[in-house]
Amino acid sequence: MKYLIIIVFLIITTPLFAQDNIQLDPKLKNIKWLSGNRKGEAFGGLTEENWSKPSGGSMMATFKLINDDKVPFYEIEIIREIENYLVLQLKHFNNDLKGWGNKR
């Protein structure tokens, strides 16, 4: 998952470093290519991630990791347009859907 965060960060910030005359346009329409389903290998197991198309000012994703035919955790992610920024937020859950971290 941290790789996805890095990829999104690079996509959003690369124009800032490319040329002075490029204007940043942080809109969901510019990252709609992210929508779709992906499967792969990472974190010692198999991964599945599903991104929705932009709608309602956001994109949403679900993620799960499969190790030894069991799911150790799930993740819900959103990207929203907020005040001319794209903001990625995510929450992890145990396999019984108890959330990780604080109760926000």
N, C-alpha and C positions, 0 to 999 in steps of 0.2 A: 504494500500500500504506500509505503514511503516513496517508492519509485514513481507512482502516479502523482503524488504531491509535487515531487521534483519536476516531472514532465509538465504539469499544469503551470507551475511557477516559471519554468523556462519559456513556455509559450507566451505567457502573459508579459514577461519582462524583457525578452530578447529584443523587441523593437526599441526599448529604451537605450540599449547599448549599441545598436546597429548604426544609426545615423541621427544627427541632430534634427533633421527635417522630417522624421517619421513621427506621426502622431499616434499615440496609443488609443485604441478603440476597444476597451474592455467590455465586450458585449457577448452574450451567450451565443448569438448567431455566428460568431467567429470561432467558437469551439464546438459547434454542433456535430462536427466529424467524430467527436468522442462518443456519441450515442451508438449503442449496439451491444452485442454480447461477446465476451472474450473468455477463453479458457487457457490456462497455462500451468506452468510449474514454478513455484516459489515457496519460500519459507519451509522447505522440506516436504512439500505436498503438492496437491493439485489445487488450483484456484479457479473460481468462476466470478465474473463481474458483469453486471448488466446496467448500462446507462440509458436513461430515457432521453428523448429529444427535448429541446428547450420548450417549455410551456409555463405559463403563469409566472414568468420572471425567474425560473429556476430549472436546473437539471437535477435528477435524482439517480442514485445508484445503489445497488446492493452487491455485497461481496461475501464470499464464504471461502474458507480454507478447509480442505479435506486431507486428513492425515490418517493412514491406516483404516480407511473406510469410515472414519468418524469426523465430525465437524467440531473442531476446538473453539472456533469463534465465527461470528458474523459481523458485518459492518454495514451501516447505512451512511451514505454520503450525499451531500447536496452542494451545488454551486449556485450562488445567487448573485444577481446584479444589485449592488448596494452603493449608492453615491459614486457612480463612475468607477467602481472597482468590481472585480469578480472575487467572491469570497467562497472558499472551500471550507465546509464544516463536516465533521464526521463523528460517528459514535460507534464504539465497539460493544459487542454483546457476547456473553458466554453462550454455549450451545443450548442453555435453557432460557435464553433471552434476558438474563439479568445483565443490566448495563455495567460497563466498566467505569471507574472514576466517580466523580462527584454526581450529585443528583440534578444537575442543571439540564 
